[in-house]
Amino acid sequence: MIGFLLLFLLAAGVCGRLGVWQLDRAYERAELAEQHEITEAEAAGPEGLGVLLPPQSTFPGELVGRQAWVEGEYEPEGQLLVAGRALDGRTGYLVLTPLRVSDDGTGGESWADLSGAPVVPVVRGWVPTADAGAALAVPTGEVRLTAYLQASEAAGPGGLPEGQTDSISSAALANAWGNPIYGGYLVLMESDPAQPATADGGPELLPRPTIEGGNGVNVQNAFYALQWWIFGAFAVALWVRLVRDEAAGGRRRSDGLGGGIAGLPDLPPDLPPGLPHAGAAVPTVAQESGAAEAAAPAAEPTAPAEPEGTVPSR
């Protein structure tokens, strides 16, 4: 039994370790796939915003982190601070400014059927406090932006001071700004002319956005990991079953129940005379016939029969 125990423990341990290895591979492959997507997006270079995402259209998830360019003028009166946003472990505010678009790569065709030129929300950076001073100053005049695309957020509960918001919701911003709007927002990479750098009091730029809530796991390798763990659990269950069967056999032998027919109870020892007891041999048919002949009484001899036509002797 010790040998079986060691064998099953070894099998379960190997299966468990292989499952962990496959799970690690699942995360590694997901990270490699994400890095490959980033490399492809950066190699493709920026595309006109209207070519990738026309105004008033639904934002497709595959555009998250894609580079786009757009030209227009900032509207400082619509600028908002998005509260409760973290950067490098610090909590502060995003500087969100509407840009009135003059060129999105379509020559104005993307908003030809709208009531006017659309606006796009632009996150120009992050500031630690709401009174950041020079960091909140809005560049004037025509600018050309290169930025990352990010999907619109769900509207928050609100209740913040004037000039602040708790979400970047295209629907809520369209109501606040009163213009046609793009179904997402831009995270600024660079602008021409440039806004003040962080060292000069400007807002800190954000890194490339990623999809929130992604599982980050390669499904195929995760399934392989689950299979190995199931195999390990099966080895443990087999060992438990073997131990239980061995224990049950030992109890039968200790109770004196091992001499009967498997699956049937043995007869009690205090049977009347003549009845077979537990473990007694059962006589065969030939043995019973021989015993019956031996017990029968011997027959009396008879006189031989005389032939017909003869006179009996006197």
Secondary structure, 3 states (H helix, E strand, C coil): CHHHHHHHHHHHHHHHHHHHHHHHHHHHHHHHHHHHHHHHHHHHCCEEHHHHCCCCCCCCHHHCCCEEEEEEEECHHHCEEEEEEEECCEEEEEEEEEEEEEECCCCCHHHCCCCCCCEEEEEEEEECCCCCHHHHCCCCCEEEEEEEEEECCCCCCCCCCCCEECCCCHHHHHHHHCCCECCEEEEEEEEECCCCCHHHCCCECCCCCCCCCCCCCCHHHHHHHHHHHHHHHHHHHHHHHHHHHHHHHHHHHHCCCCCCCCCCCCCCCCCCCCCCCCCCCCCCHHHHHHHHHHHCCCCCCCCCCCCCCCCCCC
